[in-house]
Amino acid sequence: MLDIFSLTGKTILVTGAASGIGRVISIIVSKSGGKVIATDINSEKLDETMTLLEDSGHSSILADLTNAESRANLISQITSINGLVNCAGIVKLVPLKFYNEKNIREITDINYIAPVLLTNDLVKKRILTTNSSIIFIASTMSVVGISANGLYSGTKAAVAAISRVMALELAAKNIRVNSIPPV
């Protein structure tokens, strides 16, 4: 019988793999037979994630995705992947009266700009194989208003929107793009 959830023979790049959703997705990919390329900025927690993965053949690459050189270094170490899961992000509660350029840029750089640029680079360099998948972790906060959550919500709405556009643009290359809005 065909196991539709099998990732045997597939390599998946997971950003934000040191904790939270990124860590869990890395573990699930390994349990499904896939090889994980885990990336994060926290080396200690990334190493912890690697000990939780099943089987062998996984790799980890330390990277700050908001930094162009660091992103380029990450990409230079990858020849081919079957999937990308953009999990890296931050939640930071900032009430409207405390918005400033610094916190707007920090949240936007991490939650929106970095995953979009990483995805763009992987597509341009043809590192994503035919029939690959790209997933952006969005949030239900992109459609639900909660006090002090505007900056985070805005970045996750942007991620959901661009994933729809990327899906249209990459369909001809047989690359699927989706966003998933966990609570």
Rosetta blueprint (number, residue, H / E / L):
1 M L
2 L L
3 D L
4 I L
5 F L
6 S L
7 L L
8 T L
9 G L
10 K L
11 T E
12 I E
13 L E
14 V E
15 T E
16 G L
17 A L
18 A L
19 S L
20 G H
21 I H
22 G H
23 R H
24 V H
25 I H
26 S H
27 I H
28 I H
29 V H
30 S H
31 K H
32 S L
33 G L
34 G L
35 K E
36 V E
37 I E
38 A E
39 T E
40 D E
41 I L
42 N L
43 S H
44 E H
45 K H
46 L H
47 D H
48 E H
49 T H
50 M H
51 T H
52 L H
53 L L
54 E L
55 D L
56 S L
57 G L
58 H L
59 S E
60 S E
61 I E
62 L E
63 A L
64 D L
65 L L
66 T L
67 N L
68 A H
69 E H
70 S H
71 R H
72 A H
73 N H
74 L H
75 I H
76 S H
77 Q L
78 I L
79 T L
80 S L
81 I E
82 N E
83 G E
84 L E
85 V E
86 N E
87 C L
88 A L
89 G L
90 I L
91 V L
92 K L
93 L L
94 V L
95 P L
96 L H
97 K H
98 F H
99 Y L
100 N L
101 E H
102 K H
103 N H
104 I H
105 R H
106 E H
107 I H
108 T H
109 D H
110 I H
111 N H
112 Y H
113 I H
114 A H
115 P H
116 V H
117 L H
118 L H
119 T H
120 N H
121 D H
122 L H
123 V H
124 K H
125 K L
126 R L
127 I L
128 L E
129 T E
130 T E
131 N E
132 S E
133 S E
134 I E
135 I E
136 F E
137 I E
138 A L
139 S L
140 T H
141 M H
142 S H
143 V L
144 V L
145 G L
146 I L
147 S L
148 A L
149 N L
150 G H
151 L H
152 Y H
153 S H
154 G H
155 T H
156 K H
157 A H
158 A H
159 V H
160 A H
161 A H
162 I H
163 S H
164 R H
165 V H
166 M H
167 A H
168 L H
169 E H
170 L H
171 A H
172 A H
173 K H
174 N L
175 I L
176 R E
177 V E
178 N E
179 S E
180 I E
181 P L
182 P L
183 V L
